[in-house]
Amino acid sequence: MRKITTGEMAEILEIMNIKQSIDSGFAVTHHGDLDGRAIIAISTCRGEGDCYIVD
């Protein structure tokens, strides 16, 4: 898992094939794939909206 900027998150979400999104109240998790690779994008409510990617 690595931390990314909100700008990077926006770019990833634009091109990501999202299969499921889950809002848990403190974070939104998007599960899907990007260029055939499984990927999870996480956006939290911490700080200024910390974003993480798991690939």
N, C-alpha and C positions, 0 to 999 in steps of 0.2 A: 504494500500500500504506500502510495506517495502523495504528498500534499501538492495541489495544483492551485493556480489562481482562478478567480471567478471568470475571467476572460477565457482561460483555457477550458474551463468547464462548459461555458456556453458554446464554444466551438465544437467540443466533443459531442454535446447533446444534439447539435444540429445535424451531425453526420452519423450518429450512433443509431443502430437498429434496436430500439427499446422494446423488450418483450414484456417487462413488468416494472411498474413503479410502486414503491411502498412508502407511505408517509407515516412515520412512527411518532410524530409529534415534536421530536427534537432533531430529526434528520429525514431527508428524502433520499431513498436509495433507488437507483435505476439499474436494472439487470438487462443485459442484452449482448450484442456483439458489435465489433468494429473491425471491418476488413476481415471477417471470418474468425476473429479471436474473441473469446468470451471476455466480457468486461463488466465491471461494477463501478458505477459513478455515485459518490456519496456527497451530499451537500448538507451541512449541519447548520444549526442556529447559533453556534458558538461564535464568539468574537464578531467579525464582520461577515460571517457566513463561510466558515472553513470548508474547503472542497478537497476530496480525495478520490483517487482512482486506483482500482485493483485490476490488474491485467496479467 
